[in-house]
Amino acid sequence: MMNEAIAYAKANADRFVDELKALLRIPSISTTPERAGDVRKAAEFVAEGLIAAGMENVRLIETPGHPLVYGDWMHVPGKPTVLCYGHYDVQPPDPLEEWKSPPFEPEVRDGNIYARGAVDDKGQMWMHVKALESALADGGKLPINIRVIVEGEEEIGGHGIEQFVREHPEVLQADAVLVSDTEMFAPDLPTLCVGLRGMIYTEIEARGAMTDLHSGMYGGAAPNPFVALAQVIAKLKDENGHIAIPGFYDAVQPPSADEMKAWASLPFDEEHYRKTEVGSTELTGEAGYSVIERTWVRPTMDVHGMPGGFTGAGAKTVIPAKATAKVSFRLVPDMTPEATFALYKDYVASICPKGVTLEVRLIHSGEAVVVSTDNDYIRAASAAMKDVFGKETVFVRGGASIPIVGEFERGLKCPVVLMGFGLPDDNLHAPNEKFHLANFHRGIESILRFFEKVSE
């Protein structure tokens, strides 16, 4: 069965890419209310793809936000059940002027497909759909039982799917969850991610005067909310990358000695990372820790935007009545979003500048996750990737967050396999996002081999 499914995938490789391009043309930006229709259109596209693949009970599941897409195939009694997860929503494409080709007009260049969502996560989610189609094309059977759940709110916190897992865990009950929304450590190096950072995403709103004021008439007497925010942000983290919130690091769980030893053997070139991935004159961050530690197992604080005031062309000498800063923290085991947010909120209140009031709001959050490698599903995934790439699979942690992963572990009480095929320079959340097409095809084969090994 395996050889026939792989042969089918290879024979239909060009069509699979054409279908992916059609999905990538849909601007399913979950954070933008005006795009709600496009987000639903992407959900319907995924549902149609699952039906065409041969999956059963395919339907949209409504949530308070964007819909979930569900499908299953449950015809192998006594065999394990794997839940395949992905998301069809994408990040906003800004800044548009930095894209070499329009973000929602996919273009293939140098073996890569460029578009918003190419690797995060439409391309990787579509690998699941096409692996299922390839397996079902051979006699209409899968080697194991499969459920599929695809969400449209991963980029804005995943509230809908979290609520569904808590209220209806029986619908998604499985022996393991397969997630393809991570990256390989290096090209051609098969990689399983066994840890993700958590996060809290927040807004600080500063309010000063009751209305916008003329800076000539009132400058020097009226408080400026932007200056106040700058002062607050400057006190959150010092020049050595140390976050100044009292008690912030108290719950941080360091990695094991075995993990540190394994990471030391990974093919990492800090200068190449600085030059080709980051593109800055220097790397910054918490003193005393390596780049891998700073991006995988240390908490961080970042500012993402400061909307407010006048940002148009030319000049307008206004002191705005209010200003906002969007601030996030990446969390590591054993930090919890609730406790971290409480520490942060209290600290911001304690350093509030004169003349302004501050409101700190939690937008969304997720817990850090560490996956045990001592289970049959991780071993099956590791062996599957080794078969495809011809090298031993390495275990890494990821610096990003996938909010639902922790909820799967807690709510479904089963292991999560983070088997991703992105590359470090795929520009997730940035202009010119891409997915290496060879990895798209190898991902489909790896998933097929994973299903087969799980059945054994």
Secondary structure as UniProt FT lines:
FT   HELIX           2..11
FT   HELIX           13..24
FT   TURN            30..31
FT   HELIX           33..35
FT   HELIX           36..53
FT   STRAND          56..61
FT   STRAND          68..73
FT   TURN            77..78
FT   STRAND          81..87
FT   HELIX           96..98
FT   TURN            103..104
FT   STRAND          107..109
FT   TURN            110..111
FT   STRAND          112..114
FT   TURN            116..121
FT   HELIX           122..136
FT   TURN            137..140
FT   STRAND          145..151
FT   HELIX           154..156
FT   HELIX           159..167
FT   HELIX           169..172
FT   STRAND          176..179
FT   TURN            187..188
FT   STRAND          191..196
FT   STRAND          198..207
FT   STRAND          213..214
FT   HELIX           215..218
FT   TURN            219..221
FT   HELIX           225..234
FT   TURN            235..236
FT   TURN            239..240
FT   TURN            246..251
FT   HELIX           257..264
FT   HELIX           270..272
FT   HELIX           273..278
FT   TURN            287..288
FT   HELIX           291..296
FT   STRAND          300..305
FT   STRAND          318..319
FT   STRAND          322..331
FT   TURN            333..334
FT   HELIX           337..350
FT   TURN            354..355
FT   STRAND          357..366
FT   STRAND          369..370
FT   HELIX           376..389
FT   STRAND          394..398
FT   HELIX           403..411
FT   STRAND          416..418
FT   TURN            424..425
FT   TURN            428..429
FT   TURN            431..432
FT   STRAND          434..436
FT   HELIX           437..455
//
